[in-house]
Amino acid sequence: MAVKRIGGGGFTTTCCKCSVERRRKRRTTTTTAGFFHRHSFFKNRNDSMLSHSLLFTNQWGKFSPRNFCIFSMNHEEKSGSMILETFKQRRVPIFVMMPIDALGIDTSGVPKIRKVKALTMSLKALKLAGVHGITVEVWWGIVERSSPFDYNWSVYEQLFTLISGSGLKLHVALSFHSNVESFKEKGGVSLPLWILEIGRLNRNIYYKDQNGFSSSDYLTLGVDQIPLFHGRTALQCYEDFMYSFIQKFETLMGSVIEEVSIGLGPSGELRYPAHPSKDGRWEFPGIGEFQCYDKYMMEDLQKAACQEGQPKWGNKGPQNAGCYNSLPSGVPFFENGGESFLSDYGQFFLVCIVVDYSD
């Protein structure tokens, strides 16, 4: 499946083109059959789009006949008409990204939809234009904002009703990051307030660079398995959030909500916040810096180094990897040589800090 994103003003259009399998048997008059299958989060309970698939087991693992468009061809001379007949069935579904500022928090701390009337008219216009659905970011920092397990889905209930009432489908992106640093103006959605309070006392729950600067955009992967959040690990917080989402919107799954994706890091991507743009540390096209110097990731690195029989490898990250605004050329760690990422130490470091955590 190929994915293409096209930026356009306040909206982002996402086009998903499903693969097509065709077989033709020439010089025969027997029936030739093929099929188109629409890729969906619900097509396979082992779909890689959701890392915590155990939550969804035995709920949406079945195929439905409506997911398939069967066509047959008895003679080659009918191929032209077959293509015309199936053209509409092969149409690429288009999802439009909800604008980043569509939701907000009012002065009393209550989440709300901004400009409801304008949004309703826009949704109807998109439907008339042939758009298939809307991609909506569901923010951890909005739903579980005030205290642990206090899930408030009201603003998303209202938003999903507006979208489905306009005849549009939903692609939901569960977002466990903050967009405050990427928000052009003041505002944006932070991590939950009770998470920020823990972070105020312990900055090591966030990614940290070698100079001690941290980012509150996302919890470091180093706390995935450590119960620092009112008795829960970070992964347990994410799992509980997803389970609450499923319970709340189970009736919409597969009918209105066609796809669910999970954010895995800053900006929803499985990466480090290595390119901070607001405080002047980084400018394009700098390579950025490793963000692995929080207490918990360094403890993991030290433990792995001792197990490898190289305890010195766990004392710090590579000292020859440049700085935020370095270019790859001239940085020893990213070039060929005895001290590069291809060295024994380089491979050890990348496996411990990048590969193991991403798994």
C-alpha positions as CSV (number, residue, x, y, z in Angstrom):
1,M,0.0,0.0,0.0
2,A,1.4,3.4,-1.0
3,V,0.6,6.5,0.9
4,K,0.8,10.0,-0.4
5,R,0.3,13.2,1.6
6,I,-0.6,16.5,-0.1
7,G,-0.5,19.7,2.0
8,G,-3.2,22.2,1.3
9,G,-3.8,25.1,3.6
10,G,-5.4,24.1,6.9
11,F,-6.1,20.6,5.7
12,T,-4.0,17.6,4.7
13,T,-5.2,15.1,2.2
14,T,-4.2,11.5,2.5
15,C,-4.6,9.1,-0.4
16,C,-4.3,5.4,0.1
17,K,-4.0,3.3,-3.0
18,C,-4.7,-0.4,-2.4
19,S,-2.8,-3.0,-4.3
20,V,-4.5,-4.9,-7.2
21,E,-3.8,-8.5,-8.1
22,R,-4.5,-9.6,-11.7
23,R,-4.0,-12.8,-13.5
24,R,-4.8,-13.4,-17.2
25,K,-4.8,-16.8,-18.9
26,R,-4.3,-16.1,-22.6
27,R,-5.7,-18.2,-25.5
28,T,-8.4,-19.8,-23.3
29,T,-12.1,-19.3,-22.8
30,T,-12.2,-20.3,-19.1
31,T,-13.2,-17.8,-16.4
32,T,-10.4,-15.6,-15.0
33,A,-11.1,-14.1,-11.6
34,G,-9.3,-11.5,-9.6
35,F,-10.1,-9.4,-6.6
36,F,-9.6,-6.0,-5.0
37,H,-9.2,-5.9,-1.3
38,R,-9.6,-2.7,0.6
39,H,-6.8,-2.4,3.2
40,S,-8.2,-1.6,6.7
41,F,-7.1,-1.7,10.3
42,F,-9.9,-4.2,10.9
43,K,-8.8,-6.7,8.2
44,N,-6.4,-8.5,10.4
45,R,-6.2,-8.8,14.2
46,N,-2.3,-8.9,13.8
47,D,-2.1,-5.7,11.8
48,S,1.2,-4.0,12.5
49,M,-0.5,-0.6,12.7
50,L,-1.5,-1.4,16.3
51,S,1.3,-2.6,18.6
52,H,-1.1,-3.5,21.4
53,S,-3.2,-5.9,19.2
54,L,-4.2,-8.1,22.2
55,L,-6.8,-5.5,23.1
56,F,-8.6,-6.1,19.9
57,T,-8.4,-9.9,19.7
58,N,-11.6,-11.6,18.7
59,Q,-13.4,-8.4,17.9
60,W,-12.5,-7.3,14.3
61,G,-10.5,-10.2,12.9
62,K,-13.1,-11.4,10.4
63,F,-13.3,-10.8,6.7
64,S,-16.6,-9.5,5.3
65,P,-17.9,-10.1,1.8
66,R,-18.4,-6.4,1.4
67,N,-14.6,-5.9,1.6
68,F,-14.2,-7.7,-1.8
69,C,-15.2,-6.8,-5.3
70,I,-15.2,-9.9,-7.4
71,F,-15.2,-9.7,-11.2
72,S,-14.9,-12.3,-13.9
73,M,-14.0,-12.4,-17.6
74,N,-15.0,-15.2,-19.9
75,H,-13.4,-13.8,-23.0
76,E,-10.5,-11.4,-23.5
77,E,-12.6,-9.1,-25.7
78,K,-14.7,-8.2,-22.6
79,S,-11.7,-6.8,-20.7
80,G,-12.5,-3.2,-21.8
81,S,-16.0,-3.3,-20.4
82,M,-14.8,-5.0,-17.2
83,I,-12.4,-2.2,-16.6
84,L,-15.1,0.4,-17.0
85,E,-17.5,-1.5,-14.8
86,T,-15.0,-1.8,-12.0
87,F,-13.6,1.8,-12.2
88,K,-15.8,3.2,-9.5
89,Q,-15.0,0.2,-7.2
90,R,-11.3,0.9,-7.6
91,R,-11.6,4.6,-6.6
92,V,-9.0,5.8,-4.1
93,P,-10.6,6.8,-0.8
94,I,-9.4,10.3,0.3
95,F,-9.2,11.3,4.0
96,V,-8.8,14.9,4.9
97,M,-6.9,15.8,8.1
98,M,-8.8,17.8,10.7
99,P,-7.1,21.2,11.2
100,I,-4.7,21.3,14.1
101,D,-6.6,24.1,15.8
102,A,-10.1,22.6,15.4
103,L,-10.2,21.6,19.1
104,G,-9.1,23.6,22.1
105,I,-9.3,24.0,25.8
106,D,-11.4,27.0,27.1
107,T,-10.5,29.2,30.1
108,S,-12.2,26.9,32.5
109,G,-10.2,23.9,31.3
110,V,-13.1,22.3,29.3
111,P,-12.3,20.9,25.8
112,K,-14.4,22.3,23.0
113,I,-14.8,22.4,19.3
114,R,-13.9,25.8,17.8
115,K,-16.2,27.3,15.2
116,V,-18.8,24.5,15.1
117,K,-21.0,26.1,12.4
118,A,-18.0,26.7,10.1
119,L,-16.7,23.2,10.7
120,T,-20.2,21.7,9.9
121,M,-20.4,23.5,6.6
122,S,-16.8,22.5,5.7
123,L,-17.6,18.8,6.4
124,K,-20.7,19.0,4.1
125,A,-18.6,20.6,1.4
126,L,-16.0,17.9,1.6
127,K,-18.6,15.2,1.3
128,L,-20.0,16.9,-1.8
129,A,-16.4,17.1,-3.2
130,G,-16.1,13.3,-3.0
131,V,-14.0,13.1,0.2
132,H,-14.3,9.7,1.9
133,G,-13.5,10.6,5.4
134,I,-11.7,12.7,8.0
135,T,-8.6,12.0,10.0
136,V,-8.9,13.1,13.6
137,E,-6.2,13.2,16.2
138,V,-7.5,12.0,19.5
139,W,-5.3,13.6,22.1
140,W,-4.2,12.0,25.4
141,G,-3.8,15.5,26.8
142,I,-7.4,16.3,26.2
143,V,-9.2,13.1,27.2
144,E,-7.2,12.2,30.3
145,R,-6.3,15.8,31.0
146,S,-6.9,16.4,34.7
147,S,-6.2,13.1,36.6
148,P,-5.4,9.4,36.0
149,F,-8.3,7.3,34.7
150,D,-10.5,10.4,34.4
151,Y,-11.4,10.0,30.7
152,N,-13.6,12.7,29.2
153,W,-14.6,11.8,25.7
154,S,-17.4,14.4,25.3
155,V,-15.7,16.6,22.8
156,Y,-14.9,13.6,20.6
157,E,-18.4,12.3,20.9
158,Q,-19.7,15.6,19.6
159,L,-17.0,15.7,16.8
160,F,-17.6,12.2,15.6
161,T,-21.4,12.9,15.5
162,L,-20.8,15.9,13.3
163,I,-18.5,13.9,11.0
164,S,-20.7,10.9,10.7
165,G,-23.8,13.1,10.3
166,S,-22.2,14.6,7.2
167,G,-21.8,11.1,5.7
168,L,-18.1,10.9,6.2
169,K,-16.0,8.1,7.7
170,L,-13.2,8.4,10.3
171,H,-9.5,7.6,10.5
172,V,-8.6,8.0,14.2
173,A,-5.0,8.7,15.3
174,L,-4.5,8.1,19.0
175,S,-1.9,10.8,19.9
176,F,0.2,10.5,23.0
177,H,2.4,13.4,22.3
178,S,2.1,17.2,22.7
179,N,1.9,19.7,19.8
180,V,2.7,22.7,21.9
181,E,6.2,23.1,20.5
182,S,5.0,22.7,16.9
183,F,2.0,25.0,17.3
184,K,2.6,28.2,15.4
185,E,0.8,30.4,18.0
186,K,0.3,30.2,21.7
187,G,-1.7,27.2,22.7
188,G,-1.8,23.6,21.4
189,V,-2.4,20.4,23.3
190,S,0.1,19.5,26.1
191,L,0.6,16.1,27.7
192,P,-2.0,15.5,30.5
193,L,-1.6,18.0,33.4
194,W,-0.9,15.2,35.9
195,I,1.9,13.9,33.7
196,L,3.4,17.5,33.6
197,E,3.2,17.7,37.4
198,I,5.3,14.4,37.6
199,G,7.7,15.9,35.0
200,R,8.1,19.1,37.0
201,L,9.5,17.0,39.8
202,N,11.4,14.5,37.6
203,R,12.6,15.8,34.2
204,N,14.0,12.4,33.5
205,I,10.6,11.1,32.3
206,Y,11.3,13.1,29.1
207,Y,13.9,12.7,26.4
208,K,17.1,14.6,27.2
209,D,20.2,15.6,25.1
210,Q,23.8,15.4,26.2
211,N,23.7,18.9,27.6
212,G,20.8,18.2,29.9
213,F,18.0,19.9,27.8
214,S,14.8,18.0,27.8
215,S,11.6,18.0,25.7
216,S,8.1,17.6,27.2
217,D,6.7,16.6,23.9
218,Y,6.7,12.9,24.7
219,L,7.6,10.5,27.4
220,T,11.0,8.9,27.0
221,L,11.0,5.3,25.9
222,G,13.1,4.7,29.0
223,V,10.0,4.8,31.2
224,D,7.9,2.3,29.2
225,Q,8.3,-0.3,31.9
226,I,8.8,1.8,35.0
227,P,5.7,2.5,37.2
228,L,6.3,6.2,37.7
229,F,2.8,7.4,36.9
230,H,0.6,6.8,39.9
231,G,1.6,3.1,40.0
232,R,1.4,2.6,36.2
233,T,4.1,2.3,33.6
234,A,4.0,4.5,30.5
235,L,2.8,1.5,28.4
236,Q,0.1,0.8,30.9
237,C,-1.1,4.4,30.6
238,Y,-1.3,4.0,26.8
239,E,-3.0,0.7,27.0
240,D,-5.7,1.9,29.5
241,F,-6.3,4.9,27.3
242,M,-6.8,2.7,24.2
243,Y,-9.1,0.3,26.1
244,S,-11.2,3.3,27.3
245,F,-11.4,4.5,23.6
246,I,-12.6,1.0,22.5
247,Q,-15.3,0.8,25.2
248,K,-16.6,4.3,24.4
249,F,-16.7,4.0,20.6
250,E,-17.2,0.3,20.1
251,T,-20.5,0.8,18.2
252,L,-18.7,3.0,15.6
253,M,-15.9,0.5,14.9
254,G,-15.9,-0.8,11.3
255,S,-18.9,1.3,10.3
256,V,-17.9,4.9,11.0
257,I,-14.3,4.4,12.3
258,E,-12.6,2.6,9.5
259,E,-9.0,2.9,10.7
260,V,-7.1,3.4,13.9
261,S,-3.4,4.3,14.1
262,I,-1.3,4.8,17.2
263,G,1.2,7.6,17.8
264,L,4.6,6.3,18.9
265,G,6.7,9.4,19.6
266,P,7.1,13.2,19.0
267,S,4.7,14.3,16.3
268,G,3.2,10.8,16.4
269,E,6.4,9.4,14.9
270,L,8.7,6.7,16.2
271,R,11.7,9.0,16.6
272,Y,13.6,11.2,19.0
273,P,12.8,14.9,19.4
274,A,16.2,15.5,17.8
275,H,15.3,18.7,16.0
276,P,13.9,21.3,18.4
277,S,12.9,24.3,16.4
278,K,11.5,26.8,18.9
279,D,14.4,27.5,21.2
280,G,17.1,28.1,18.6
281,R,19.2,25.0,19.3
282,W,18.6,23.5,15.8
283,E,18.2,24.9,12.3
284,F,17.6,23.1,9.1
285,P,19.5,21.1,7.7
286,G,21.4,20.2,10.9
287,I,21.5,16.5,11.8
288,G,20.3,16.9,15.3
289,E,21.5,15.1,18.4
290,F,20.8,11.8,20.2
291,Q,18.2,12.2,22.9
292,C,19.1,9.3,25.1
293,Y,20.6,11.0,28.2
294,D,17.7,10.7,30.6
295,K,18.4,8.7,33.7
296,Y,16.4,5.6,32.6
297,M,17.8,5.2,29.1
298,M,21.3,5.6,30.5
299,E,20.7,2.9,33.1
300,D,19.5,0.6,30.3
301,L,22.7,1.4,28.3
302,Q,24.9,0.7,31.3
303,K,23.2,-2.6,32.0
304,A,23.6,-3.7,28.4
305,A,27.2,-2.7,28.3
306,C,28.0,-4.8,31.4
307,Q,26.2,-7.7,29.9
308,E,28.3,-7.2,26.7
309,G,31.5,-7.2,28.8
310,Q,32.3,-3.6,27.9
311,P,31.2,-1.5,30.9
312,K,32.9,1.6,29.6
313,W,30.4,1.6,26.6
314,G,27.6,2.4,29.0
315,N,29.1,5.6,30.5
316,K,27.9,7.9,27.8
317,G,26.8,8.2,24.2
318,P,29.1,8.7,21.2
319,Q,31.2,11.8,21.6
320,N,32.0,12.1,17.9
321,A,28.4,12.4,16.6
322,G,28.5,16.2,16.1
323,C,25.9,18.7,17.4
324,Y,22.5,19.9,16.4
325,N,23.6,21.9,13.4
326,S,26.4,19.6,12.1
327,L,26.2,18.1,8.7
328,P,26.7,14.4,8.1
329,S,29.9,15.1,6.2
330,G,32.8,15.7,8.6
331,V,31.1,13.9,11.6
332,P,33.2,10.7,12.3
333,F,30.3,8.7,13.8
334,F,28.4,8.9,10.5
335,E,31.3,8.3,8.2
336,N,33.4,5.2,7.4
337,G,36.1,4.6,9.9
338,G,37.1,2.9,13.1
339,E,35.0,5.2,15.3
340,S,31.8,5.2,13.1
341,F,28.4,3.7,13.7
342,L,29.9,0.6,11.8
343,S,32.3,-0.1,14.7
344,D,31.6,-2.6,17.4
345,Y,30.7,0.3,19.8
346,G,28.7,2.0,17.2
347,Q,26.6,-1.1,16.5
348,F,26.2,-1.7,20.2
349,F,25.0,1.8,20.8
350,L,22.5,1.9,18.0
351,V,21.0,-1.5,18.9
352,C,20.6,-0.5,22.5
353,I,19.3,3.0,22.0
354,V,17.4,2.7,18.7
355,V,16.5,-0.8,17.7
356,D,15.7,-2.4,21.1
357,Y,13.4,0.5,22.0
358,S,11.6,0.6,18.7
359,D,10.9,-3.1,19.0
